[in-house]
Amino acid sequence: MTTAALAPGRRALRIAQVAPLFESVPPKFYGGTERVVSYLTEALVRLGHQVTLFASGDSITSARLCSCWPRALRLDGRSLQHEVPHMLHMEHVFRHAGEFDVIHFHTDHLHFPLARRSQVPQMTTLHGRLDLPELFPLMREFREMPLVSISDAQRRPLAWAHWQATVHHGLPACLLQMRAEPGRYLAFLGRISPEKRCDRAIEIARRLGMPLKIAAKVDPADQAYYESSIRPLMDDPLVEFVGEISEDRKAEFLGHAIALLFPIEWPEPFGLVMIEAMACGTPVVAFRHGSVPEIIDPGVTGFIVDSIDEAVHATRQAAGLDRRACRRRFDERFTADQMAVNYLAVYQRLIHRAAEPLKEVSNG
């Protein structure tokens, strides 16, 4: 492990990254949280730090991998009580806690009771929506937990929580290549669910007379919605359902699109697919919810809209945007190395803060 990337006078930090067990790191298919954990872990290793990844045993990483469960739960094939593997997962992490300068959790609130009783500096990135009513009493009980948001919009329902920073997601700069010329279709990438509003994407494409390719996962919880509300709309010859695609197909899928349609109707915490499209030079037409105004630069990386009519107009305009400028904005704002540097600043503050009482005791 090289330390060439470390600034003069800086020592390599011993960092634990703790991922959920639902998907491997990186995930084989859909899995935003685990994908970000992978990008962050690999960037920290490149920067010269000693990183241990706690994740499922089928994860692939250049960090040290520690696992108490052999396979991602979604692909395990057995009927499992998911809380059991995760309880073992947390016990495994805290058994090794003394080996680290800082522990970075990506497991929602699962670890809070144990983290409260540990002396090792730790923090939690919350990756989901935070306007759920059951979160309010939980977060008030564990109000001291250091948290990081993935957008300023995400933290608004819990503005009083112990926020340390907002750190936007990033992708490896070489992961997705820019395509200078647009293709011949519109793209929708993500999940089929009521809040993602794939039906809006289909309506926009129909009104424009443009082909739409839908690369999407259908969770069991959304199967009935898909069958009743989305599948009938796919009879249109303009619409092609590609299904769930792997990481190595994203560059082609997004890069050959005229624009990515992101017609959400929920408080999106971040929306990784938006920056994946930007990395390909593909502009994004997104509805104004959640993180969208923080991510999209109107007229450069896409357009922000409030209605189907606006989306139709914006999609026509998106075809004329400079795809090189779109990619440049991605390079300026959303690389994995930039994300890692931003997290390192949080780690250093937490480590320094934890050391302060020790200094006072030794001086006394």
N, C-alpha and C positions, 0 to 999 in steps of 0.2 A: 504494500500500500504506500503510494507516494504522498509526501507532505509538501510537494513543490508548490501546490496551490495555496498553502497557508500563508497568511501575511506575516512579515517579520515580527518576531516576538510572540506570536500566537501559537499555543500548543494544540495538538489534535484533541478534540473532545471525544469522550466516550459516550455515544448517543444510542439509546434504544428507540426504535420505531415499533409501535405496537399496532398491528392491523387486525381488523375483524377476520373471522374464519370462514365467512360465507363464500368468499372467492379466494383464489390463489393471488399471489402478488408477483407479477402482474396477473390480472384475470385473463382467462382464456377467451372470454367473450365480453359481455356487458359487465361493468363494475367500476363505477367512477371513483369511489373512495380508494379501492385497492390499486387502481391505476395511478392515482396521485401519490399514494404511499410509495409505490415503486419508483416513480420519477424523482421524488424527494430523496429516497434512500440512495439511489444511484448517484445523484448530484452531490450529496454529502460525501460519499466515498471518493468521487472525483476531486472534491475540494480537500481531501487529505484527512478526513475524520474517521474515527474507529466506530463503525456503525454495526449494531446488531439488530436484525429484523426478526421480530416475533410474529409468525404467520403460519399458515398451513404448510405441511411438509412438501407439497408439490409446488411451492413457490420457487422462483428462480431469481437469484440476486448475487451481486458481487460483494455484498456485506456478509457477515456471519449470520447464518440462518439458525434460529432456535424454534423448534416446533414441538408441541405436545399432541398434535393431531395430524394424521398423515395426508389428508386430502381435503380440498375445499368442500364445505358442506353442501353447496348447491350441486356439486358433481359427485357426491359420495355414493348416491344410489340407495342408501339405507334410510329408513324412517327414523330420524334422530330428534331428540329433544335438544334444540340448539343451545339452550342455556347450560347443558352439561359440558360440552366441549369448551364453551367460553369460560365457565367457572375454572376448569383445569388450566385454560389459557392464562387467566389472571393470576392464578396461584404460581404458575411457572414464571411469569414476569416478575412478581414481587419476591420470589425466592432468590432471584438474581439481581434484585434492585441495587444492591450495594456495589455492583460492578460498574455503575454508570454515573456520569456527571449529570445527565438529564435524561428523563424518560418522556417520550412524546407519544401520547395516545391518540388513536383514531377510532375508538370503540364507543362513541357516544358517552353515556354516563355509567357504563357497566363497572368501571374500576373505581368509582368515587369513594366507596366505603374503605377500600384498602389504601387508596392514595392518601386519604385523610390521615392515615396512621403511619405513613412512611415519611422519613426525613429526607429522602432523595428529591431534588428539584424535579418537578414534573409539570406537564401542561397537556391540554386537550384541544385538538382541533375538532370543532363540531361541523359535520359535513351535511347535515340535514336541515329541514325546516324547523323553526323554533317557535311557531305560533300555536303549538298544540297545548291544550289546557293542562294536561298532566305534567308538563315540564315545569310549570310555575312553582308548585310546592317543592318539587325535587331540586330545582336550582336555588331556591331560597334556603333549603336545608344545607346544601353544599355550596354556599355562596362564596367560600374562600377559594374554590377551585380555579386555577389560572386557565383562562380560555382564549382561544384564537378563533376568529370568524373568517370565513372565506369570501365574504363581501360585507360591506357596511350595511347593506339592506338586510342581510340575514340576521344580524344581531338586534334589530329594532324591537322585536317583541320582548326581548330580555335585555334592554339597554342598561339596566342596573347591575348586571352580572359582572364578574371579575375579568373583564376583557383586557388582554395584553396587547393585542394588535389585530389588524385585518391583514391577512396574507392571501393574495389572489393565487389561484392555481397556475402552474406553469408546465410546459411540455419540453422535452429535449429538443434543442434547436434542429437536430438532424432527423428527427422522427418522421416528419411529414414534409415532402418537397412541394415547393410552389409550382403551379402550372400557369404559365403566362396567359394562355388563351382559354376562355370559358368553353365548356362543352355545350350539350344540347338539351339538358334536362335540369329540373329543380330537384333538390334533395331534402329528405327528412330523415334524421338519424336519431335514434334514442329508444324510448319505450312507448308502447301503445298503452295509454292510460288517459283517463278523463282530463287530467290537468295538463297533459302535453298537447292536446287538441290536434291530433293528426287530421281530424275532419276539416279543420280550418285549412290545413295545407292542401288537402284535396280540392277544396272549394277555390282557393287561390289559383291553383294550377288549372282547373277547369275554366275559370273566368279569363285566364290568359291564353288558353289553348296550348299550354306547354306540358310536355311530359313530366311526370313526377315519379321519382324512385324512392321507395320507402324501405329503409334498412332499420328494422326495429325488432326489439324483443317483446314477447307477450308473456308477462308473468301469469302464473295460475290465478292470482287474485284478480287479474284484469281480463281473463279469458272470456267471461260472459259479456263484458263491455265490448271487447273486440268483435265477438260474433254478432252482437245486436246492432252496434253503432258504426263500426268501421269496415268490417268485411263486406257488407253490401255496397259500400261506396267504391270498392276496388274493382267492380265490374266495368268501370269506365276504361276504355282502351288507352287513355292517357296515363293511367296509374299502374305502376308495377311494384308489387310487394317482393322485396329482395330477401327479407327475413333478417335474422341476427347475423352480423358480420364480424369477423375477427379483426384484430388490430392491423394485420398486414394488408387488409383490403381497404382500409380507410382512406389512404392517400389517393388511390384511384377513384374511389366512390365520391369523395368530397372534391378532389381536384378537377374532376371532369364535370362538375355541376356549375350551372350558371349562378346559382345562389343557394344557400342553405336557408330553409324556412324553419323558423323557431317560434311557432305561434302559441306559446304557452299561456295558460290561465291559472297560475299559481305563483306563490312567492319563491321563485327559483333561487336557491342559495348561491349557485355560481353558474352552472351550465357549461361543462367542459367542452361540449361539442362546438360551442361558439368559437373557442380559441383553436380547436382542431381545424375548423374551416378556415380561419384567418391564416393559419400556418400554411395552408394550401393556396392562399391567395384568393379564396372564395368568399365573397361578401355574405353577410348574414342579414336577413330581414326578420326582426324579432319584435314581439309584442312587449309593451312597456310594463313588465312585472319584475319584482325581485331585483336581481343583480344586473339586469339587462342594461340600464343606463350607465353602470360602472364599467361595463365590458365593451360595449359597442361605441365606436367613434363615428357619429353620423356623417355620411358623405365620404368616409375613408374606409372603414371596415364593414359598412353596411348601413342599415336604416332602422330606426325605432318607430313603431307604429302603434296606433290605438284602435284600429278597426280593419275589417276585411278590405274595405275600399282603399284605405291607406296602404295596406299591404300589397294590393294589386299594383297600385301606382309605384310603390317603392321597388317592387321586384322588377318592373320594367327598367327603372333607373339603375338598379344594381348591376345589370349586365354591362353598363358603361363605366363602372368604377375601375380604377387602376389597381390591378391585382398585385403588382409589385409594391405599391404603397400599402396595401392591406397586409402583405407579408412583413414589410418593414415595421409596421406598428406592432405586429406580433413579436418581432425580435426585440423591440424596445420595451415591451411590457410583460410578456407572458412566457418567458423561457423557464425551464426547470432550474437553471443556475441562479436566476434572479429570485425565484421562490426560495431556494435553499439559503441564499444570503439573507433574505428577509427573516427566515426562521432562525438562522444562527444569531441574529441580533436579539431575538426573544430568548433564546437559550442562554446567551451571555448575561442578560439582565436577570434571569431567574437564578442562575448560578451565583452571580454577584450578590444578589439579595439574600440568598441562603447562607452565604459566607459571612455576612455582616455580624450576626449575633456571635459567631465564633471569634471574630476579631475583638469584639467587646469583652468577651470572657477572658481571652488571652491577655488583653491589655489590663484587665482588672487584677 
